[in-house]
Amino acid sequence: MTARVILGVSGASGAALALDCARVLARIGAEIDLVLSPMAERTLTLEIGPGAQEALCGLATRVHGIGDLGASIASGSSPVAGMIVAPCSMRSLAAIAHGLDDNLLTRAAGVQLKERRPLVLLAREAPLTLAHLRNMTAVTEMGAIVLPPVPAFYLRPATTAEITAQIAARAVDLLRLAAPVAAAWGQD
């Protein structure tokens, strides 16, 4: 059976993380349900270029509108293996932490929590305020995994692309859908 994964993309900086997550998910054969916030659409173009959104949507099995709260992924009865939000803005993190299911991205994340499914949040902000830290604590206590996109310096990456690819692979590995694809510490 093919795994079905929701990929939520919020408007935080780090749009390359979304594209890399989609590439890894596609490579392992997962079906991708994609949800983009309006700022995510803008950030994809600003940070990657005019074809980024089209490339991302091309990797998805299904693309859902952010306002479509009637989409299948807004219900716990929809059989998905988990969700990644890459990047995850502090606004989306706060909404998820406080159960504000005000759009499809935050509703789908809330569904993962209530159904006890994996939810991986690539929280993107620096420095962090106390509100950010408390929201990270809240979602962690509910079962989410907060994965700030921090480079694996021990791998000695030569490019930004290598950094984002490794972080994306790590995020997908946390869903435990297939054998790990991220390079590991001490791996030759």
N, C-alpha and C positions, 0 to 999 in steps of 0.2 A: 504494500500500500504506500502511495506517495504521501509524504508529509506535506501539510499545508501550513504555511507560516505567514503571519501578518507582518508587514514592514511598514511602520509609521515613520514619516519624515516630517519633523517640525522645522521651524525657521532658524534654528541656531546655526552659527557658523560650523562648518565641517560637512558640507554637502557631499564631499567625496566619500565619506563614510557610508552614506546611503547607497551610492552606486556600488561600492565595494561589497557591502553586505548582500545586495541583490545578486552580484556576480557569484559570490560564494554559495548562496542559496541555490541559484540556478545550476551551478556546477555539481552540487550534491543531489540534484534532481527534485528539489522542493518546489511545490506550487507556491507562488507569491501573491498574496493579497496586499496591494499597495494603497496607502492613504497618504496624501500630501497636503500639508497645510498651505494656505496662500503664501506665507512667507517662505516656506520650503521651495515653492516654485520659483520665487524671486532669487533665493540664495543659490539654487542650482545654477541658474543662469549667470549670476554675478561671480560665483567662485569657480565654476567649471567651464561654462560657455553656453551659447544658445542651443546646442543640441543635447545638453545634459538631461533635461526632463524627458525628451523623446527616447533617449537611450535607456533611462531608468524604467520608463513605462514599457519599453520593448522587452525588458526582462521579466515583467510581471505577468502572471496568469490572469489576474483581474485587477482593475484599477477602480477604486471607490471614491466618490466625491466626499470631501470632508464634512459636508452637511447631511449626508445620507444616513441618518440614524436608523433607517429601515433596512440597511444592508445586512446580509447574512452574518457578517462578523460582529454585529452589534448584539448578537445573542449567544448565550452559553451553549445553545443546542447546535451551533455551528462547529463541526469537528476540525479544530485547528490544533497544531502541536505547540504553539507558543507565539510570542511576538517580540520583535526588536523595534525600539524607537531609536533611530540613528539619523542625525543627531537628535538629542532630546533637549529642547529649550527649558529654561527654568519655569516658564509659563506652563508648558505641558507637564513638567514634573510636578508643579504645585497643583494643577488640576487633577492629576492622577492621585497624588497623595491625599487629596481632600475629597475624592469621589465626585468631582464636578464633571460628569459625563456630558459636557456641553458641545462636543463635536464627535465625529466618528473615531478619530484617533484616540481621544481620551476615553470614550466609551469602550472601544475595543480593548484598551489597556485595562480598564476596570473589569471587564469580563474575564480577562486572563487571571486577574487576582481573585475574583470570586470563584472561579472554577479551579483554582490552584494549579494553573498552567504556568510555564516559564514566561517571565516578562523581563527582558534585558533592556535597560535604559542607558544609552550612551550620553550621559549628562555632560553638557558643554557650557561651561562658564568658568571664569577666573578673574579675580579672586572670588571666593564664595562668601556670601553673607550668612548670618545665623539662620535666616529663613530658608536659604538653600539647603543648609546642613540638616535642619529639622525636617524638611520635606524629604530629603534623602533617607533619613532615619525612618520616617513614617512609611515610605514605600518598601524599605527593606524589612521592616517589621511585618508588613503585609505579605511578603514573599517575593517581591521583585529583586532583581540583581542590578545594582547601580555599577556601571562599568564606564568610568570616565575614560575618554580616549587618550590614554597616556602611552607614549611610545615605549616599546620594549628596547631600551637602549642597549641591553646585553646582546641583542642581535646585530648591533652595529649597522643600522639601516643607512643606506646611501642616499635615498630620496624620500620625499614626502609620500610618494605613491607606495613605497615599501612600508612606510609607517601605517598608512590608512588600511592597506591590504591586510597587515598583520592584526590590527585592531578589529577589523571586520571579521576575519577568520576566527578570532577569539570569541567574538560575540555569538557567531553561529555555533561554535563549539559548545557554548554554554547551554544551548537548546538540547544538546545530546541526541541529535538526529542521525548522526553518522560518525564514523571514525574521526578523531580530531584532525583538523586541517591546518591549524595555526602552528607555526614553528615553536618548539618548546625549548626551554632553558637546557643547555648542555647537548642539544641535538646537533649532530654533524651535518 
